[in-house]
Amino acid sequence: MHLRMLIGTLAGFASVGFVAWRVHDMHHRIICNIGIVADPSASHPGGCSSLQGIAEEILGGHPMPAGSWLAVLAIGEESTSNEPRLLARYPIPVNRRIMEGPTTSLKRKQQILDDLKLRCGELHPTMVSPIFQGVSQGLAELRGLGCANDSDCKLWVDSDLEENTVSTIKTVLEHPDSKRLGLPTRLENEGIHVAFCGLAVTAGRIIGPSGREVRKARPRDPSHDDNLRRTWAALFTKPELVTFDPYCPGPRPSGETGSPKY
């Protein structure tokens, strides 16, 4: 009788302890959502290959905590009043049960990559580059998914960073010595790492929907690239969380064939 009471008491303590641990874990779990902002402008001919490469690196990297999300946006255009388009939100697959094994998770990840490839293939080149608005909405999307100041979230931005809709940013990019008065309010990125990639992927000739050359792109040089980095880093409240890479990750070899382009 006493043994049964003891076992029941221990089982009760174990249940309470498990519930308490789950509650503590839910309140103290680090949020690790990830976002991607793609730039389909005609001046940035990276196409879907770089978007696919970023997604593959995210899904094939270190295991993510359960409940993490991947959100993908495309920079806007005239038809959307420069507002970016949300292409998709995906729950990042994890092995929830030992019985599932790694194969189930890999299958889910491939389904995400295949779906993203189809959605990206529906994008068309744009003649405007409202990059700042796209980044702003990308950060807002991650905040909406739960990213806070103590989170470990990340926003990838695949773009040449040649903003041409926010006049003050455009002026500073074209004239480095100009005063930086009137720049937009800095973007709040505490708890969110911002990784710009694809800066070196630029088109020398801008081709419009008709197939004719609309204009020539501004020549790039080391001084201009430095100004790009300096200007964009200054647009964030936490510039130490902002990085720049000339190229985005490329897709794995098996994914290169047949990749759609903007």
Buried (B, 14 or more C-beta within 10 A) or exposed (E): EEEEEEEEEEEEEEEEEEEEEEEEEEEEBEBBBBBBBBBBBBBBBBBBBBBBBBBBBBBEEEEBBEBBBBBBBBBBBEEBEBBBBEBBBBEBBBBEEEEBEEEBBBEBBBEBBEBBBEBBBEBEBBBBBBBBBBBBBBBBBBBEBBBEEEBBBBBBBBBBBBBBBBEBBBBBBEEBEEEEEEBEEEBBBEBBBBBBBBBEBBBEEBBEEEEEEEEEBEEBEEEBBEBBBEBBBEBBEBBEBBEBEEBBBBBEEEBEEEBBEB
